[in-house]
């Protein structure tokens, strides 16, 4: 087969792999923070923008999530036929450009909806392209760890968005967090110039002979490849779990601060500190379940799916108990009062432990999708799974405030109780994955070997 001079040699790429991974993690932090700005600022934005209730801000967040998920599909399909790095550069500077109008004077609710949702088109490219590049950067045995670290970066970014918006909004207004994200976005965009496009499938065991011979896997996506993707049952069930099990994840993540503020009387400032500490367990959850996924996968191809089941069955009961936990404090209470009071500290532990297990679900779904699908459709398959994730996030983000406003007088605990039950539905939907995933992974390996053989013959 003919070589492509635009693609770096394997040894040349290997020297850039760690730097590329680090920069992709930084980009993930920034884009996650940009996605998490609005919910902690809800009470202030409702007043300043003159909208009737919390769910109006929920509509903006939901629209943003849906648009970013839909936009990921065309970005990813083009990337599977071209260069992911170039598209990441374009998409990053695209969303930054549409954040700039939000920091100008005289913004209204309508302009917030318009510019924030247009920016979502650019942000939608980050997850599928970044995931696809990360999976190609690392050996198969380290995929869960790498994607877990990427999930940790996203969790840290979500926490950063919480901190920036929740701590600054009452003093500096809702536009200041957008100013900070523009600066951070520009920094991440400039760092992308130092990355290098990874070789597709360079660490696939089924392509080892091709790469050891100094060749490059140049097969590119065709429409028939998408049809074959749907014949693998694991893809379908992973998508369903990616919708259902993520709904409670999104509900707790987006509205945790408002939950503490409305239901338990905690101020926005203290609620932001409290929930940032509690949700920090997601960082550890991503790392732990990522490492466990790699360790178990080496001996059991069902290992990652088994961990998804475990995470659903552990996160659901603990967070359900947290929703039933009754306490009320004075608005003057401090973060130290909450953490050093045994009664409220038990609540903190429930949220901490529940979100620790919850954190493993999404990265394990993405890695399993990477195992099931071959390199040439990896960005596209990731974008489809991302869209499923986004649908779950959008539903969770919108359901929590809507149920709270329309049925429970603004209280979040009852709506979160109902939403929390979906963890158990997600556990049931994981069972068919356990049945099909080993066969689907083996089929993908055979497909890659056949294409590698045909490329070498050419």
N, C-alpha and C positions, 0 to 999 in steps of 0.2 A: 504494500500500500504506500502511497505517497505521503511524505511528511509535511506538516504544516509549520512554516517558519515563524508564524505568529504565536505559536504555543511554546512555552519554555520547556527546556529539557527537564526531566524528572529531578535531577540533582540540583538544578538551578531553582526549581520551585521549592524543593525541600528546605532550602535555607531561608525562604520567606514564609514558611507555613506558620510558625509561631507568631510572627508579627501580624500576619493577616488575621489569625484567630483573635489576637488581642484587640485589633481595631474593630473587628466585627462585634466583639463583646461591648466595646465602647459605644458603637452605633446602636446596639440593642438597648443599652441603658438609656440613651438619649430619646430614642423613638418611643420607648415604653413610658418615659416621663411625660412626653408630649401627649400621650394618649390618656394619661391619668390626671390631668390638671383640673378638670371641671368639678367632679363630685365633691371634693372637700370645700370648694368655694360656693356650694349651692345656696346656702342661706344668704350670703352676701350678694350673689348675682341675682337671686330672685328679687331682692330689694332694689338693687341699683339698675337693673334692666327693666323693672316694672312688669314682671310676669307673675301670674297668679299663684303658682305652687312649684314644689320640687320637681314634679314630673315633667315640667317644661324643659328644665335643664337635662333631665333624663332623656328627653327626645333628641336633644343635640348629641349627647354621648352615644345613644343608640344609632342615630344616623351616621355619625362618624365611624362607628365600628362596622356597620354594614357596608358602607362605601369603601372602606379600606379593604375589607374582605373580598368584595367583588372586583376591586381594582387589581388585587393580587393576581387574578387569573391571567389577564393579558400580559402583565409584566412577566410572569413566570413562563408563559408559553413562548414569548419572544426570547427570554433568557435561555431556554432549552435549545434554541436554534442559533444562539449567538453568545455574547459575553455577559456574564452576570455582574462583574465588577463595574462595567460601564453603565449599566442600567441602575445600579445602586448609587453611583455618583449623580446621575440625572435625577433620580427620584428624591434623593436627599436635598438637593438644592431647590427642587420643585416645592417641597412642603415648607421649606424655610421662607421662600418668597411669599407664600400665602399666609404665613404667620405674621408677616410684617404689617399688613393692614389692621390686624387686631390690636396693635399697640398705638395706633393713631387715635386722636381725640374723636369724640362724638359717635362712638360705636353704639349700636343698638342690638337688640335680640336678633333681628333679621340679619345684620351684618355678621354677627357671631356665627349663626347657622351657616351662612354662605361661605365665609372664608375658612372656617374650621373644617367644614365638610369637603371643600376643594383640596385643602391640605391633606386630607385623608387619602386622596388618590396617590400621593407620593409616599406617605407612610405605609400604605398597603404593600409596597414592594419589598420592604425591609425583611419581614419575617420569612417568606418563602425563598428569597434569593440568599439571605444570610444562612438559613438552615441548610440549603442545598450545598453552599460552599463549605460550611463547617463539616458536613458529613463527608465531603470529598477530601477534606484536609486531614482527617484522622483515620487510623486503622479501624477495621470493623470492631475489634475487641474494645475500643475506647469510645464508640459512638454515643452510648448512653451518658457517659461521663461528660463528653464534649457538649452534647445537647443539654445536659443537665446544667452545665456551667453557663450555657447561653440562656437557659431559663432563669438561672440565678441572676444573670445580668439584667434580664427583663424584670425580674422581681425587685432588684435593686433600683432599676429605673422607675418602676411603679412607686416604690417607697420614696424615691427622690421627688417624683411628681407630687406625692402626698405632702412631703415636707415643704417643698417650695410654695405650693399653693395654700396649704393649710396654715402655715406659720406666717405667711406674708400678707394674706388677703385682707385681714381686718385692719392692718396698719397702712399698707401701700396700695390696696385696691386689686381688682382681678386682672388688670393688664400687666402688672409687673412680672408675674410668673411667665407670661408669654415672652417678655423681653429676655429673661434669663434663658429660656429654651432656645431662642433664636441664636444667642451667642454660643451655647453648647452645641447646637446643630451645625453651625458654621465650623466649629472646631472639629467635630466628627467628620464632616464632609471633606475638610482638608486632609485629615488623616487617611481617608480612603485612597488618596493618590499614591500612598505608599504600599498598598496591598497588591497582590498578584492573583490573577485568575487561577484557581486550582485545576489540575487535570481531572477530567471526569472519570470517576470509577478507578482512580489510581490505587486505591487500597482494597478494591474488591478481590476476594479470594479467587473468584471465577475468572478474573482478568489478569491474574498474576503472571501467567506465561506471556501474555501480550506485552505487558509493561517491562518484564525482565528482558525481552528481546529489543527494548528501546523504541517500541512502537507506541502510538497514542490512540486511545479509543475515540474515534471521530464520528461514530454513529450518532445521528441526530433524530429527534422526535418526528414521528409520522402519525397521521390520524389513526392508522390501524393500531398503533401502540396504545392509544387511549382506550380503544375498544378492549384490548387485552387486559388493561388495568382493571376494568369493571368485572372481568371474569374471575378475578381473585376475590373471594368472599371476604377475606380479612379487611380489604380496603373499605368495603361497605360498612362492616360492623365497627371498624375504627372511626369512621366518619360519624356514625350514630352515637357512639360513646363520646366522641369529641364535641358533640352538640349538647347532649343531655347532662353529662357529668360536669361540664364547664359552666352551666347555668348557675348553680350555687356558688362556684368559685368567683364568678363575676359579681354576683349579688353582694357577697361578703366583702370582696375587694373594693368595689366601687362605693358602697354605702356604709362601710364600717364606722367612719367618723360621724356621719349623720345619725346612724343608729345609736351611738353612744350619746350624742348630743340630745336627740329628741326623746329617746326612751329612758335614758338614765340621768339626764341633767348635767352632763359634762360639757364644759365649754369647748368651742372648736379647737382652740389652741392646745388644751390638754388632751382632748380626744385624738388629735393628730399625733401627738407624742406617744400616747398609749397604744394606738393601733399600729403605728410605725414599728414600735418594739414588738408587738404581738405578731404582726405579719412578717417580721424579719425571719421567723422560723421557716418561711418559704425558701429562703436562701439555703439553709441547711438541708431542707427537704429535697431540693433540686440536686444538690451534691450527693447526698446519701443514696437516693433512689437511682440516680444516674450511675453511681459506682456499683450498686447492687445489681442493676440491670445488666451491666457489662459482665460482672462476675458470674451471674446465673446463666446468661445467654451462651457463654462459652461451652456449657454442658447441656443446656436445655433451651431449644429455640422458642419454647413457650414462656421462658422465664420473664420476659418483659411484660407480657400480657398478664401473667400471674401477679406481678407487682401492681399493675393497674387495678386489678380486682381487689387486692389487699388495701390499696390506698382508698378506694371508694368505700369499702366496708369499715375502715377505721375513721376516716374523716367525717362520715355521715353522723354516727352516734354522738361523737364528741361535740361537734358544732351544734347539733340538735339540743344537747344539754345546755350549751351556752345561751341559746335562744330562750330557754325556759328559766334561766337563772335570774332571780329578781333582786335588783338593788337600785337605789336612787341616792344621788349625792347633791350637795349644794354646788351652785355654779362656781364658787370660789375654791373648790377642791383643786389640789395640785397633783401632778403626776406622782410625786412621792407619797402623797396620801393614798392614792390608789394602789400603788405597788407594795406599800408596807402595811396595808390593811389586809389581814388574812382572808376576809370575806371577798373583797374585790380581787385579791391576788389569785384566788381559785378561778374566777372568771377569766382572768388573764391567761392562766395555764390552759384552760379549755380552748380558748381561741388560738393560743400558741401551738398546742398539740394538734388541733384539728387542721389548721392551715399547713402544718408540717407535712402531714400525710397528703393533704390536698395538692401540695406542690408537685408531687411526683406524677400526677395523672397526665398532664399535658405533654411534658417532655417525652415520657414513655410512649405516648401515642405517636408523636412525630418520629421518634427513632424506629418504632415498629413499622411505620409507613416507609421509612427509608430502607428498611430491611426487605420489605415486600416488593418494592418497585425498583427497576433498573436505573442506572445513572442517566440515561438519555431523557427520561421523563421525570427526573427527581424534582426539579423546580416546579413543574406543572402539578405533580401529585402533591407536593407540599402546599401549593397554593389552594388546592381543593380541600385538603385537611385543615388548612388555615381558615378557609371560608367556613367550614363546619365549626371551628373554634370561635370564629367571629360571630356566627349566628347564635351560638351558646352565650357568648359574652353579651351580645345585644339583647337577647331575651332576659338574661339575668339582670343586666343593667336597667332595663325598662320595667320588668315585672316587680322588682322590689319597691320602688317608689310609687308605682301605679297601684299596686295592692294596698300599700300603706295609706295612700291618700284617699282612695275610693272606698275602701272597706274597713279600715281600722283607725280612722281618724288621725292619720299621720304616723301612727306607731309602726316601727319596722319589725319588731320581734315576731308578731304573728305571721307576717308575709315571709320572713326568713325561715320560719318553721316549715311552712308549706314547701318552699323552694328547696330546703335541705333534704327533703324526702327523695329528691331526684338523684342523690348519690346512690341510693339503693337500686333505682332503675338502671343507672349506669353500670352497677355491678352485674345485674342480670344480662345486660347487653354485652358484657365482656366474655361471657361463657362461649358464644359461638366463635369468638376470636381464638380461644384456646383450642377449639376443634380444627380450625382451618389454617392457622398461621404457619405451622411447620411445612405443610405441603406447598403453600404459596411461596415461602422463602426458597425452597428447593427448586420450584419451577422458575423463579427469577434467576437463580444461578445457572440453570440449563440454558435459558435464553441468552444470558450474557456470554457464555462459552460458545454458543453457536454463532453469535454475531462477531465475537472476537476471531473465531476461526475463519469466517468469511472475509473479514477485513485483512487478515494476514494473507489469505489467498490472493486478494486483489493486489 
